[in-house]
Amino acid sequence: MYRVAVLYSGGKDSTYACHWAFLKGFEVVCLVTIEPRREDSWLFHYPQISLTRLQAKALGLPQIYVGSCGVRDAELLDLKRALEFAVEEFDVDGLVTGVLLSDYQRMSINMVAEELGLRVYSPLWRKDQARYMRELIDFGFKIVIMSIDVYGLPPRFLGRVLTREDVEEICRLAEVYGFNPAFEGGEAETLVVDAPLYRKRIVIKRSEVVRCGEFSWRLIIRDVELVDK
């Protein structure tokens, strides 16, 4: 049985990748989370990444949490440092990622992992985007949109748990306005508040929506807690 770490941002893709690894019989021994100091990081998820600490508790998994400069190429060194610790501390054989379409992300992560002798698994690679979004809801993932940075996706989607009807509307809007329905182009960022593997669920008790630009909004979470399922 392979012992794997999951590169974990707390969004739908990395949470699904973790779910996939368990279903395939991997021994998931830890989460690896990188917090960039720049919002325009090429590799890593930015909005309220610290909430992954709650998600790690919900999953019942140890977490390696390190900061990153967020600068292109230089942040690869931060990833390498985190994965080196995963190898030393948890004796991992492989790395699971939620990369969907980005060649830069996939090649960069694979390059660093290969240097450390880690096998990389990316179960979402080139998966049909609209079908994937529907599957997430059907599989029981509770997803909240945390940020929007695209024309055509209205801010009313921020902060609410997406339903199947919401996903269908997002897919329709994606066709009309030309954005990726799974947000792989950075159109939006997500937070998973509940999932089949969660032992507890996350409840957002207080939040506010902030407009950052003509087509940019952020959900700022002010109070959140873990509760029993």
TORPA-4810 file (N, C-alpha, C, O; in nm, 3 decimals):
<nodes>
NODE_1_0.085_-0.120_0.000_0.000_0.000_0.000_0.088_0.125_0.000_0.178_0.138_0.083_M
NODE_2_0.062_0.215_-0.093_0.139_0.338_-0.100_0.098_0.432_0.013_-0.020_0.449_0.043_Y
NODE_3_0.198_0.494_0.075_0.176_0.598_0.175_0.189_0.731_0.102_0.294_0.763_0.047_R
NODE_4_0.081_0.809_0.101_0.081_0.932_0.023_0.047_1.054_0.108_-0.023_1.045_0.208_V
NODE_5_0.099_1.167_0.063_0.057_1.297_0.113_-0.036_1.358_0.009_-0.025_1.328_-0.110_A
NODE_6_-0.126_1.441_0.052_-0.216_1.513_-0.039_-0.180_1.661_-0.035_-0.178_1.722_0.071_V
NODE_7_-0.150_1.718_-0.152_-0.126_1.861_-0.162_-0.261_1.930_-0.147_-0.345_1.923_-0.237_L
NODE_8_-0.282_1.996_-0.034_-0.418_2.033_0.008_-0.436_2.183_0.026_-0.365_2.247_0.103_Y
NODE_9_-0.532_2.238_-0.049_-0.563_2.381_-0.041_-0.697_2.408_0.028_-0.728_2.522_0.061_S
NODE_10_-0.775_2.303_0.050_-0.906_2.320_0.112_-1.019_2.341_0.013_-1.136_2.343_0.051_G
NODE_11_-0.984_2.356_-0.116_-1.085_2.372_-0.219_-1.139_2.239_-0.267_-1.099_2.133_-0.218_G
NODE_12_-1.229_2.246_-0.363_-1.296_2.126_-0.410_-1.202_2.025_-0.474_-1.220_1.904_-0.458_K
NODE_13_-1.100_2.072_-0.548_-1.015_1.981_-0.623_-0.924_1.899_-0.533_-0.913_1.778_-0.549_D
NODE_14_-0.858_1.964_-0.439_-0.770_1.889_-0.350_-0.849_1.801_-0.255_-0.803_1.694_-0.216_S
NODE_15_-0.970_1.845_-0.217_-1.053_1.761_-0.129_-1.102_1.638_-0.204_-1.107_1.529_-0.147_T
NODE_16_-1.138_1.656_-0.330_-1.179_1.541_-0.410_-1.061_1.446_-0.432_-1.078_1.324_-0.426_Y
NODE_17_-0.943_1.501_-0.456_-0.825_1.417_-0.476_-0.796_1.333_-0.353_-0.758_1.217_-0.364_A
NODE_18_-0.814_1.392_-0.236_-0.797_1.318_-0.111_-0.900_1.205_-0.102_-0.867_1.092_-0.065_C
NODE_19_-1.023_1.237_-0.135_-1.132_1.139_-0.138_-1.099_1.023_-0.233_-1.117_0.907_-0.198_H
NODE_20_-1.050_1.056_-0.350_-1.011_0.956_-0.450_-0.904_0.863_-0.396_-0.910_0.742_-0.416_W
NODE_21_-0.805_0.920_-0.329_-0.694_0.840_-0.277_-0.743_0.737_-0.176_-0.698_0.622_-0.179_A
NODE_22_-0.834_0.776_-0.089_-0.890_0.681_0.007_-0.967_0.571_-0.066_-0.953_0.453_-0.032_F
NODE_23_-1.047_0.608_-0.164_-1.127_0.509_-0.237_-1.039_0.410_-0.312_-1.077_0.294_-0.328_L
NODE_24_-0.922_0.454_-0.357_-0.830_0.368_-0.433_-0.741_0.283_-0.342_-0.658_0.206_-0.390_K
NODE_25_-0.757_0.298_-0.212_-0.682_0.214_-0.121_-0.548_0.267_-0.077_-0.471_0.195_-0.013_G
NODE_26_-0.517_0.391_-0.111_-0.393_0.450_-0.063_-0.401_0.477_0.087_-0.510_0.498_0.141_F
NODE_27_-0.288_0.477_0.152_-0.282_0.518_0.292_-0.247_0.666_0.294_-0.131_0.704_0.277_E
NODE_28_-0.346_0.749_0.316_-0.324_0.893_0.322_-0.274_0.926_0.462_-0.346_0.912_0.561_V
NODE_29_-0.149_0.970_0.470_-0.087_0.989_0.602_-0.077_1.135_0.644_-0.059_1.163_0.762_V
NODE_30_-0.087_1.229_0.550_-0.080_1.370_0.588_-0.129_1.459_0.475_-0.139_1.417_0.359_C
NODE_31_-0.159_1.582_0.511_-0.190_1.687_0.415_-0.072_1.783_0.410_-0.007_1.809_0.511_L
NODE_32_-0.045_1.836_0.291_0.060_1.936_0.274_-0.004_2.064_0.221_-0.060_2.066_0.112_V
NODE_33_0.005_2.170_0.300_-0.058_2.297_0.263_0.048_2.406_0.257_0.129_2.422_0.348_T
NODE_34_0.046_2.481_0.148_0.139_2.591_0.127_0.061_2.722_0.129_-0.034_2.739_0.053_I
NODE_35_0.100_2.814_0.217_0.036_2.946_0.223_0.122_3.050_0.153_0.228_3.087_0.204_E
NODE_36_0.079_3.098_0.036_0.159_3.200_-0.034_0.139_3.338_0.028_0.031_3.369_0.079_P
NODE_37_0.242_3.420_0.022_0.232_3.557_0.073_0.178_3.653_-0.034_0.157_3.771_-0.007_R
NODE_38_0.158_3.601_-0.155_0.106_3.683_-0.264_-0.023_3.623_-0.317_-0.035_3.502_-0.332_R
NODE_39_-0.120_3.710_-0.344_-0.247_3.663_-0.396_-0.235_3.610_-0.538_-0.317_3.530_-0.582_E
NODE_40_-0.131_3.654_-0.610_-0.115_3.612_-0.749_-0.018_3.494_-0.763_0.048_3.479_-0.866_D
NODE_41_-0.010_3.410_-0.661_0.076_3.292_-0.667_0.040_3.207_-0.789_-0.078_3.188_-0.820_S
NODE_42_0.142_3.156_-0.857_0.121_3.072_-0.975_0.079_2.930_-0.938_0.014_2.861_-1.016_W
NODE_43_0.117_2.887_-0.818_0.097_2.746_-0.783_-0.009_2.721_-0.678_-0.078_2.619_-0.682_L
NODE_44_-0.024_2.815_-0.584_-0.098_2.782_-0.463_-0.222_2.868_-0.443_-0.225_2.985_-0.480_F
NODE_45_-0.322_2.807_-0.384_-0.449_2.868_-0.348_-0.424_2.975_-0.242_-0.345_2.955_-0.150_H
NODE_46_-0.493_3.088_-0.254_-0.466_3.199_-0.161_-0.578_3.230_-0.061_-0.550_3.237_0.059_Y
NODE_47_-0.705_3.250_-0.104_-0.806_3.305_-0.012_-0.826_3.224_0.115_-0.871_3.109_0.110_P
NODE_48_-0.793_3.283_0.229_-0.817_3.227_0.363_-0.771_3.081_0.373_-0.844_2.994_0.419_Q
NODE_49_-0.648_3.058_0.329_-0.591_2.924_0.329_-0.578_2.869_0.470_-0.570_2.747_0.487_I
NODE_50_-0.575_2.955_0.571_-0.561_2.908_0.709_-0.679_2.822_0.753_-0.668_2.746_0.850_S
NODE_51_-0.791_2.831_0.682_-0.907_2.748_0.716_-0.879_2.600_0.693_-0.954_2.514_0.742_L
NODE_52_-0.773_2.568_0.620_-0.738_2.426_0.601_-0.704_2.359_0.734_-0.713_2.237_0.745_T
NODE_53_-0.666_2.437_0.833_-0.637_2.378_0.964_-0.764_2.314_1.023_-0.758_2.207_1.085_R
NODE_54_-0.877_2.380_1.003_-1.005_2.322_1.047_-1.039_2.198_0.964_-1.089_2.099_1.016_L
NODE_55_-1.013_2.206_0.834_-1.044_2.093_0.746_-0.957_1.971_0.780_-1.005_1.858_0.774_Q
NODE_56_-0.832_1.994_0.816_-0.746_1.884_0.857_-0.802_1.815_0.981_-0.799_1.693_0.992_A
NODE_57_-0.854_1.896_1.073_-0.918_1.838_1.193_-1.045_1.762_1.154_-1.072_1.654_1.207_K
NODE_58_-1.120_1.817_1.061_-1.243_1.750_1.016_-1.211_1.617_0.951_-1.287_1.521_0.966_A
NODE_59_-1.098_1.609_0.880_-1.055_1.485_0.814_-0.982_1.391_0.909_-0.966_1.272_0.880_L
NODE_60_-0.937_1.444_1.022_-0.861_1.362_1.116_-0.722_1.328_1.066_-0.672_1.219_1.093_G
NODE_61_-0.659_1.422_0.992_-0.528_1.398_0.935_-0.429_1.504_0.982_-0.465_1.620_0.998_L
NODE_62_-0.302_1.463_1.006_-0.199_1.563_1.037_-0.172_1.650_0.915_-0.191_1.608_0.801_P
NODE_63_-0.127_1.772_0.942_-0.106_1.868_0.834_0.033_1.930_0.843_0.076_1.972_0.950_Q
NODE_64_0.102_1.934_0.730_0.225_2.010_0.717_0.186_2.144_0.656_0.135_2.149_0.544_I
NODE_65_0.210_2.251_0.728_0.164_2.384_0.686_0.285_2.476_0.681_0.345_2.505_0.784_Y
NODE_66_0.321_2.523_0.562_0.438_2.610_0.548_0.403_2.732_0.465_0.311_2.729_0.383_V
NODE_67_0.476_2.839_0.488_0.458_2.960_0.411_0.540_2.957_0.283_0.633_2.878_0.270_G
NODE_68_0.504_3.044_0.190_0.575_3.053_0.063_0.585_3.198_0.021_0.497_3.279_0.050_S
NODE_69_0.694_3.231_-0.049_0.710_3.367_-0.101_0.603_3.400_-0.204_0.569_3.517_-0.223_C
NODE_70_0.548_3.297_-0.272_0.446_3.320_-0.373_0.500_3.368_-0.505_0.423_3.403_-0.594_G
NODE_71_0.632_3.372_-0.519_0.695_3.420_-0.642_0.717_3.301_-0.736_0.764_3.195_-0.693_V
NODE_72_0.684_3.319_-0.861_0.698_3.211_-0.959_0.839_3.152_-0.956_0.938_3.225_-0.946_R
NODE_73_0.847_3.023_-0.966_0.970_2.945_-0.963_1.030_2.936_-0.822_1.064_2.827_-0.777_D
NODE_74_1.042_3.050_-0.753_1.097_3.047_-0.618_1.007_2.968_-0.524_1.056_2.905_-0.430_A
NODE_75_0.876_2.970_-0.549_0.786_2.896_-0.460_0.802_2.745_-0.475_0.752_2.670_-0.391_E
NODE_76_0.869_2.700_-0.579_0.898_2.558_-0.593_0.991_2.511_-0.481_0.982_2.396_-0.437_L
NODE_77_1.078_2.598_-0.436_1.167_2.563_-0.325_1.089_2.544_-0.196_1.122_2.459_-0.115_L
NODE_78_0.984_2.625_-0.178_0.899_2.611_-0.061_0.823_2.478_-0.065_0.808_2.411_0.037_D
NODE_79_0.775_2.441_-0.184_0.708_2.313_-0.199_0.804_2.198_-0.171_0.768_2.102_-0.104_L
NODE_80_0.926_2.209_-0.221_1.025_2.104_-0.198_1.055_2.088_-0.051_1.069_1.976_-0.001_K
NODE_81_1.065_2.199_0.019_1.091_2.194_0.163_0.978_2.121_0.237_1.004_2.040_0.327_R
NODE_82_0.854_2.149_0.200_0.740_2.084_0.264_0.736_1.934_0.234_0.709_1.853_0.322_A
NODE_83_0.765_1.899_0.108_0.762_1.757_0.071_0.879_1.681_0.133_0.865_1.563_0.167_L
NODE_84_0.992_1.746_0.148_1.104_1.682_0.217_1.065_1.647_0.359_1.099_1.539_0.409_E
NODE_85_0.994_1.736_0.425_0.948_1.710_0.562_0.849_1.594_0.563_0.851_1.512_0.654_F
NODE_86_0.759_1.588_0.461_0.662_1.478_0.453_0.733_1.344_0.439_0.692_1.244_0.499_A
NODE_87_0.840_1.342_0.360_0.917_1.218_0.342_0.985_1.178_0.473_0.981_1.062_0.512_V
NODE_88_1.045_1.275_0.539_1.120_1.246_0.661_1.028_1.211_0.778_1.055_1.117_0.854_E
NODE_89_0.921_1.287_0.792_0.834_1.271_0.909_0.731_1.160_0.893_0.698_1.092_0.990_E
NODE_90_0.679_1.142_0.769_0.569_1.048_0.749_0.603_0.934_0.653_0.519_0.848_0.625_F
NODE_91_0.726_0.932_0.603_0.772_0.823_0.518_0.679_0.803_0.398_0.639_0.690_0.369_D
NODE_92_0.645_0.910_0.329_0.553_0.899_0.216_0.624_0.849_0.092_0.743_0.874_0.071_V
NODE_93_0.547_0.776_0.010_0.598_0.725_-0.118_0.549_0.806_-0.237_0.610_0.805_-0.344_D
NODE_94_0.437_0.878_-0.216_0.377_0.947_-0.329_0.304_1.073_-0.286_0.286_1.100_-0.167_G
NODE_95_0.262_1.150_-0.387_0.191_1.275_-0.366_0.066_1.276_-0.452_0.071_1.244_-0.571_L
NODE_96_-0.047_1.312_-0.393_-0.174_1.322_-0.464_-0.208_1.470_-0.481_-0.200_1.546_-0.384_V
NODE_97_-0.245_1.510_-0.602_-0.278_1.649_-0.629_-0.416_1.660_-0.693_-0.470_1.564_-0.747_T
NODE_98_-0.471_1.781_-0.686_-0.600_1.808_-0.749_-0.588_1.888_-0.876_-0.682_1.956_-0.916_G
NODE_99_-0.472_1.882_-0.941_-0.451_1.960_-1.064_-0.549_1.916_-1.172_-0.566_1.797_-1.198_V
NODE_100_-0.613_2.015_-1.234_-0.715_1.987_-1.337_-0.662_2.006_-1.479_-0.665_1.915_-1.561_L
NODE_101_-0.613_2.128_-1.508_-0.578_2.160_-1.646_-0.445_2.232_-1.662_-0.390_2.236_-1.773_L
NODE_102_-0.392_2.288_-1.556_-0.273_2.372_-1.568_-0.147_2.288_-1.594_-0.103_2.212_-1.508_S
NODE_103_-0.091_2.305_-1.713_0.035_2.236_-1.744_0.148_2.285_-1.655_0.233_2.207_-1.613_D
NODE_104_0.147_2.416_-1.626_0.254_2.471_-1.541_0.249_2.408_-1.402_0.352_2.366_-1.349_Y
NODE_105_0.130_2.401_-1.342_0.119_2.343_-1.209_0.160_2.196_-1.209_0.238_2.151_-1.125_Q
NODE_106_0.108_2.122_-1.305_0.136_1.979_-1.310_0.284_1.951_-1.330_0.343_1.870_-1.259_R
NODE_107_0.345_2.019_-1.426_0.486_1.995_-1.455_0.575_2.040_-1.340_0.674_1.975_-1.309_M
NODE_108_0.540_2.151_-1.277_0.621_2.201_-1.166_0.616_2.107_-1.047_0.718_2.075_-0.987_S
NODE_109_0.495_2.063_-1.012_0.480_1.972_-0.899_0.549_1.839_-0.928_0.618_1.784_-0.843_I
NODE_110_0.530_1.789_-1.048_0.592_1.662_-1.085_0.744_1.671_-1.080_0.811_1.576_-1.038_N
NODE_111_0.799_1.784_-1.122_0.944_1.802_-1.122_1.000_1.796_-0.980_1.100_1.729_-0.954_M
NODE_112_0.935_1.867_-0.888_0.981_1.868_-0.749_0.966_1.729_-0.687_1.057_1.681_-0.619_V
NODE_113_0.852_1.664_-0.711_0.830_1.531_-0.655_0.931_1.430_-0.708_0.979_1.344_-0.634_A
NODE_114_0.962_1.440_-0.837_1.057_1.346_-0.896_1.195_1.360_-0.833_1.266_1.261_-0.815_E
NODE_115_1.235_1.483_-0.799_1.363_1.504_-0.733_1.370_1.431_-0.599_1.477_1.392_-0.554_E
NODE_116_1.255_1.413_-0.536_1.249_1.348_-0.405_1.211_1.201_-0.414_1.196_1.133_-0.312_L
NODE_117_1.195_1.151_-0.537_1.161_1.011_-0.555_1.016_0.978_-0.526_0.982_0.864_-0.495_G
NODE_118_0.929_1.078_-0.536_0.788_1.058_-0.508_0.709_1.037_-0.638_0.732_1.105_-0.738_L
NODE_119_0.618_0.943_-0.635_0.528_0.922_-0.747_0.408_1.016_-0.731_0.355_1.031_-0.621_R
NODE_120_0.366_1.079_-0.840_0.257_1.177_-0.835_0.130_1.119_-0.896_0.133_1.058_-1.003_V
NODE_121_0.018_1.140_-0.827_-0.113_1.097_-0.875_-0.201_1.221_-0.889_-0.222_1.294_-0.792_Y
NODE_122_-0.254_1.243_-1.009_-0.341_1.358_-1.034_-0.471_1.307_-1.097_-0.486_1.312_-1.219_S
NODE_123_-0.565_1.258_-1.015_-0.684_1.190_-1.068_-0.779_1.278_-1.146_-0.865_1.227_-1.218_P
NODE_124_-0.765_1.410_-1.134_-0.858_1.501_-1.203_-0.803_1.551_-1.336_-0.871_1.627_-1.406_L
NODE_125_-0.683_1.510_-1.372_-0.618_1.568_-1.488_-0.700_1.547_-1.616_-0.731_1.434_-1.654_W
NODE_126_-0.734_1.658_-1.680_-0.810_1.661_-1.805_-0.951_1.603_-1.793_-1.011_1.563_-1.893_R
NODE_127_-1.002_1.598_-1.673_-1.139_1.550_-1.652_-1.238_1.651_-1.709_-1.214_1.771_-1.702_K
NODE_128_-1.349_1.603_-1.765_-1.451_1.692_-1.818_-1.500_1.783_-1.705_-1.548_1.735_-1.603_D
NODE_129_-1.488_1.914_-1.725_-1.510_2.011_-1.618_-1.655_2.016_-1.569_-1.679_2.014_-1.448_Q
NODE_130_-1.750_2.024_-1.660_-1.890_2.033_-1.620_-1.936_1.904_-1.552_-2.005_1.909_-1.451_A
NODE_131_-1.898_1.791_-1.607_-1.936_1.663_-1.547_-1.876_1.649_-1.407_-1.941_1.600_-1.315_R
NODE_132_-1.753_1.693_-1.393_-1.686_1.688_-1.263_-1.762_1.771_-1.159_-1.779_1.726_-1.046_Y
NODE_133_-1.806_1.890_-1.195_-1.880_1.973_-1.101_-2.009_1.905_-1.056_-2.046_1.912_-0.939_M
NODE_134_-2.077_1.841_-1.150_-2.200_1.770_-1.114_-2.171_1.651_-1.022_-2.246_1.623_-0.929_R
NODE_135_-2.060_1.581_-1.050_-2.024_1.466_-0.968_-1.995_1.507_-0.824_-2.030_1.436_-0.730_E
NODE_136_-1.931_1.620_-0.807_-1.900_1.667_-0.673_-2.026_1.678_-0.588_-2.029_1.634_-0.473_L
NODE_137_-2.129_1.738_-0.644_-2.254_1.753_-0.571_-2.318_1.616_-0.548_-2.367_1.588_-0.438_I
NODE_138_-2.319_1.532_-0.649_-2.380_1.400_-0.638_-2.309_1.313_-0.533_-2.373_1.231_-0.468_D
NODE_139_-2.177_1.332_-0.517_-2.099_1.254_-0.422_-2.110_1.306_-0.279_-2.058_1.244_-0.186_F
NODE_140_-2.177_1.420_-0.261_-2.198_1.470_-0.126_-2.102_1.577_-0.079_-2.092_1.601_0.042_G
NODE_141_-2.030_1.641_-0.170_-1.941_1.750_-0.131_-2.021_1.879_-0.113_-2.101_1.916_-0.198_F
NODE_142_-1.998_1.946_-0.001_-2.063_2.073_0.027_-1.960_2.184_0.003_-1.863_2.198_0.077_K
NODE_143_-1.984_2.263_-0.101_-1.884_2.356_-0.153_-1.935_2.499_-0.143_-2.049_2.528_-0.178_I
NODE_144_-1.847_2.588_-0.095_-1.878_2.729_-0.086_-1.779_2.805_-0.174_-1.658_2.781_-0.168_V
NODE_145_-1.828_2.896_-0.256_-1.740_2.981_-0.336_-1.689_3.095_-0.248_-1.767_3.167_-0.186_I
NODE_146_-1.554_3.110_-0.245_-1.490_3.208_-0.157_-1.450_3.336_-0.230_-1.443_3.442_-0.169_M
NODE_147_-1.426_3.326_-0.360_-1.387_3.444_-0.436_-1.431_3.429_-0.580_-1.446_3.317_-0.630_S
NODE_148_-1.452_3.540_-0.645_-1.489_3.544_-0.787_-1.402_3.647_-0.856_-1.386_3.759_-0.808_I
NODE_149_-1.346_3.609_-0.971_-1.261_3.699_-1.049_-1.288_3.679_-1.198_-1.195_3.655_-1.276_D
NODE_150_-1.413_3.690_-1.238_-1.445_3.669_-1.378_-1.577_3.739_-1.411_-1.667_3.748_-1.328_V
NODE_151_-1.587_3.788_-1.533_-1.712_3.845_-1.581_-1.811_3.733_-1.611_-1.777_3.635_-1.678_Y
NODE_152_-1.933_3.747_-1.559_-2.038_3.651_-1.589_-2.078_3.562_-1.474_-2.181_3.495_-1.480_G
NODE_153_-1.998_3.560_-1.367_-2.033_3.480_-1.249_-2.075_3.577_-1.139_-1.990_3.644_-1.081_L
NODE_154_-2.204_3.585_-1.109_-2.252_3.688_-1.017_-2.214_3.660_-0.871_-2.201_3.544_-0.831_P
NODE_155_-2.195_3.766_-0.792_-2.152_3.750_-0.653_-2.254_3.684_-0.561_-2.221_3.649_-0.447_P
NODE_156_-2.377_3.667_-0.607_-2.477_3.601_-0.522_-2.439_3.456_-0.493_-2.495_3.395_-0.401_R
NODE_157_-2.345_3.399_-0.569_-2.302_3.263_-0.541_-2.207_3.255_-0.422_-2.185_3.147_-0.367_F
NODE_158_-2.150_3.368_-0.383_-2.055_3.367_-0.273_-2.122_3.330_-0.141_-2.229_3.380_-0.108_L
NODE_159_-2.056_3.240_-0.066_-2.097_3.213_0.071_-2.204_3.110_0.091_-2.231_3.070_0.204_G
NODE_160_-2.267_3.064_-0.016_-2.372_2.965_0.004_-2.323_2.828_-0.044_-2.240_2.817_-0.135_R
NODE_161_-2.376_2.726_0.019_-2.340_2.589_-0.022_-2.406_2.560_-0.155_-2.528_2.570_-0.169_V
NODE_162_-2.325_2.523_-0.254_-2.378_2.503_-0.388_-2.469_2.381_-0.396_-2.439_2.275_-0.342_L
NODE_163_-2.581_2.399_-0.464_-2.674_2.290_-0.492_-2.653_2.240_-0.635_-2.576_2.300_-0.711_T
NODE_164_-2.720_2.133_-0.670_-2.712_2.085_-0.808_-2.767_2.191_-0.904_-2.716_2.207_-1.015_R
NODE_165_-2.870_2.263_-0.861_-2.927_2.367_-0.946_-2.827_2.481_-0.966_-2.817_2.537_-1.075_E
NODE_166_-2.752_2.514_-0.862_-2.649_2.616_-0.874_-2.543_2.574_-0.975_-2.499_2.653_-1.059_D
NODE_167_-2.502_2.449_-0.966_-2.399_2.398_-1.058_-2.448_2.403_-1.202_-2.373_2.440_-1.293_V
NODE_168_-2.573_2.366_-1.224_-2.628_2.372_-1.359_-2.628_2.515_-1.411_-2.599_2.539_-1.529_E
NODE_169_-2.660_2.611_-1.324_-2.659_2.751_-1.367_-2.516_2.798_-1.395_-2.493_2.871_-1.491_E
NODE_170_-2.421_2.757_-1.313_-2.281_2.793_-1.334_-2.232_2.739_-1.469_-2.164_2.808_-1.544_I
NODE_171_-2.269_2.614_-1.498_-2.229_2.554_-1.627_-2.291_2.630_-1.744_-2.227_2.648_-1.848_C
NODE_172_-2.416_2.673_-1.727_-2.482_2.750_-1.833_-2.413_2.884_-1.852_-2.388_2.926_-1.965_R
NODE_173_-2.383_2.952_-1.742_-2.315_3.081_-1.750_-2.175_3.066_-1.811_-2.128_3.154_-1.884_L
NODE_174_-2.109_2.955_-1.780_-1.976_2.931_-1.836_-1.981_2.921_-1.988_-1.891_2.970_-2.057_A
NODE_175_-2.085_2.859_-2.039_-2.101_2.849_-2.185_-2.128_2.987_-2.246_-2.078_3.019_-2.354_E
NODE_176_-2.207_3.066_-2.177_-2.244_3.198_-2.230_-2.126_3.294_-2.229_-2.102_3.365_-2.327_V
NODE_177_-2.052_3.296_-2.116_-1.948_3.397_-2.098_-1.807_3.344_-2.123_-1.711_3.421_-2.123_Y
NODE_178_-1.794_3.214_-2.144_-1.665_3.160_-2.185_-1.566_3.131_-2.075_-1.446_3.119_-2.102_G
NODE_179_-1.611_3.121_-1.950_-1.517_3.084_-1.844_-1.525_2.934_-1.814_-1.617_2.866_-1.858_F
NODE_180_-1.427_2.885_-1.740_-1.421_2.744_-1.707_-1.522_2.711_-1.596_-1.517_2.774_-1.490_N
NODE_181_-1.613_2.614_-1.616_-1.716_2.587_-1.516_-1.661_2.531_-1.385_-1.727_2.538_-1.282_P
NODE_182_-1.538_2.476_-1.389_-1.475_2.426_-1.267_-1.373_2.527_-1.212_-1.301_2.497_-1.117_A
NODE_183_-1.367_2.645_-1.273_-1.285_2.758_-1.225_-1.135_2.732_-1.233_-1.059_2.791_-1.156_F
NODE_184_-1.093_2.646_-1.322_-0.951_2.612_-1.329_-0.866_2.728_-1.379_-0.744_2.729_-1.361_E
NODE_185_-0.928_2.825_-1.441_-0.854_2.942_-1.487_-0.843_3.052_-1.384_-0.802_3.164_-1.416_G
NODE_186_-0.878_3.021_-1.259_-0.873_3.121_-1.153_-0.999_3.205_-1.144_-1.001_3.307_-1.075_G
NODE_187_-1.105_3.162_-1.213_-1.231_3.239_-1.212_-1.293_3.248_-1.073_-1.361_3.346_-1.042_E
NODE_188_-1.270_3.148_-0.991_-1.324_3.146_-0.856_-1.241_3.050_-0.771_-1.171_2.964_-0.823_A
NODE_189_-1.250_3.067_-0.639_-1.187_2.975_-0.545_-1.295_2.921_-0.452_-1.394_2.989_-0.425_E
NODE_190_-1.274_2.800_-0.404_-1.378_2.734_-0.326_-1.326_2.684_-0.192_-1.205_2.671_-0.171_T
NODE_191_-1.420_2.656_-0.103_-1.392_2.595_0.027_-1.490_2.480_0.046_-1.610_2.497_0.025_L
NODE_192_-1.441_2.364_0.085_-1.529_2.249_0.112_-1.561_2.248_0.261_-1.472_2.231_0.344_V
NODE_193_-1.688_2.265_0.294_-1.728_2.271_0.435_-1.776_2.135_0.487_-1.787_2.116_0.608_V
NODE_194_-1.803_2.042_0.397_-1.838_1.907_0.438_-1.813_1.814_0.319_-1.823_1.855_0.203_D
NODE_195_-1.779_1.690_0.350_-1.748_1.591_0.247_-1.764_1.452_0.308_-1.769_1.439_0.430_A
NODE_196_-1.771_1.349_0.225_-1.791_1.214_0.279_-1.687_1.172_0.382_-1.720_1.096_0.473_P
NODE_197_-1.563_1.219_0.371_-1.458_1.179_0.464_-1.450_1.267_0.588_-1.379_1.234_0.683_L
NODE_198_-1.522_1.377_0.590_-1.517_1.466_0.706_-1.583_1.399_0.827_-1.693_1.344_0.817_Y
NODE_199_-1.515_1.405_0.939_-1.573_1.356_1.064_-1.659_1.463_1.131_-1.749_1.432_1.210_R
NODE_200_-1.630_1.586_1.100_-1.707_1.701_1.146_-1.731_1.791_1.026_-1.665_1.777_0.923_K
NODE_201_-1.826_1.882_1.037_-1.850_1.976_0.927_-1.818_2.116_0.973_-1.819_2.147_1.092_R
NODE_202_-1.790_2.202_0.877_-1.755_2.340_0.904_-1.879_2.427_0.888_-1.951_2.417_0.788_I
NODE_203_-1.904_2.512_0.986_-2.017_2.604_0.982_-1.962_2.747_0.980_-1.888_2.787_1.069_V
NODE_204_-1.999_2.822_0.877_-1.963_2.963_0.868_-2.069_3.042_0.944_-2.185_3.049_0.901_I
NODE_205_-2.030_3.102_1.055_-2.126_3.170_1.141_-2.141_3.318_1.105_-2.249_3.376_1.122_K
NODE_206_-2.033_3.377_1.056_-2.041_3.520_1.023_-1.943_3.549_0.910_-1.827_3.508_0.916_R
NODE_207_-1.990_3.620_0.808_-1.905_3.651_0.694_-1.958_3.776_0.626_-2.069_3.822_0.654_S
NODE_208_-1.877_3.831_0.535_-1.921_3.944_0.455_-1.859_3.937_0.317_-1.752_3.880_0.299_E
NODE_209_-1.928_3.994_0.220_-1.879_3.998_0.083_-1.816_4.134_0.057_-1.877_4.238_0.085_V
NODE_210_-1.694_4.133_0.004_-1.621_4.256_-0.025_-1.592_4.262_-0.174_-1.546_4.164_-0.233_V
NODE_211_-1.620_4.376_-0.236_-1.590_4.393_-0.378_-1.447_4.444_-0.393_-1.408_4.541_-0.328_R
NODE_212_-1.370_4.378_-0.478_-1.229_4.411_-0.496_-1.198_4.472_-0.632_-1.090_4.527_-0.651_C
NODE_213_-1.289_4.463_-0.725_-1.268_4.514_-0.859_-1.398_4.507_-0.936_-1.502_4.471_-0.881_G
NODE_214_-1.393_4.541_-1.065_-1.515_4.545_-1.145_-1.586_4.411_-1.148_-1.709_4.405_-1.140_E
NODE_215_-1.508_4.301_-1.159_-1.566_4.168_-1.162_-1.505_4.078_-1.055_-1.499_3.956_-1.072_F
NODE_216_-1.459_4.138_-0.945_-1.390_4.063_-0.840_-1.456_4.086_-0.705_-1.482_4.199_-0.665_S
NODE_217_-1.483_3.975_-0.636_-1.542_3.980_-0.503_-1.474_3.877_-0.414_-1.421_3.777_-0.463_W
NODE_218_-1.475_3.901_-0.283_-1.421_3.807_-0.186_-1.522_3.785_-0.074_-1.590_3.878_-0.031_R
NODE_219_-1.529_3.660_-0.029_-1.605_3.630_0.092_-1.507_3.630_0.207_-1.415_3.548_0.211_L
NODE_220_-1.524_3.720_0.301_-1.438_3.729_0.418_-1.509_3.663_0.535_-1.614_3.710_0.580_I
NODE_221_-1.451_3.554_0.583_-1.513_3.480_0.693_-1.464_3.538_0.826_-1.344_3.545_0.851_I
NODE_222_-1.557_3.579_0.909_-1.526_3.641_1.038_-1.537_3.543_1.155_-1.468_3.558_1.255_R
NODE_223_-1.623_3.444_1.142_-1.641_3.347_1.251_-1.680_3.212_1.192_-1.770_3.204_1.109_D
NODE_224_-1.612_3.108_1.234_-1.635_2.975_1.179_-1.606_2.871_1.288_-1.524_2.895_1.376_V
NODE_225_-1.673_2.757_1.281_-1.648_2.653_1.380_-1.672_2.514_1.322_-1.740_2.499_1.221_E
NODE_226_-1.614_2.413_1.387_-1.640_2.274_1.354_-1.751_2.222_1.443_-1.752_2.248_1.564_L
NODE_227_-1.844_2.149_1.383_-1.954_2.091_1.462_-1.968_1.943_1.425_-1.925_1.900_1.319_V
NODE_228_-2.029_1.868_1.514_-2.051_1.726_1.489_-2.149_1.708_1.376_-2.240_1.789_1.358_D
NODE_229_-2.130_1.600_1.300_-2.221_1.569_1.188_-2.338_1.485_1.238_-2.425_1.448_1.160_K
</nodes>
